[in-house]
Amino acid sequence: MEQQIIKMILPNELLAETLHLRNDGYRLAAISCTNKDGMELSYSFDKDYDFLNLRFVIDTDIEIESISCIYFYAFLYENEIKELFGVKIKDILMDFKDNLYKISVKTPFNMKKEE
């Protein structure tokens, strides 16, 4: 039976939760971010047509860990979120240092612009 679960977590639980999912056979399907009362991050995983989302909301002052040490290809999502939304993600295995895109505005999807 297909189902979709949203599990709210704390940012510091992300690595442990992600490792648990990988060990249970889940694949990383997507990472998304939206600017909604803070930065809402959703990490989406799939296994046998079941969709599970890990979700948390942070302020851009909070630094989170990269999951690229667990799912290497997460580096693309993480670089995009870091560059477009201004989310502080540390230890990305392949960090583009805000040069993934050629954009004229720094963090265009962050309403709280850096000075």
Helices and strands as residue ranges (DSSP letters): E 4-8, G 11-13, H 14-23, E 27-35, E 39-47, E 50-58, E 63-65, H 74-85, E 88-90
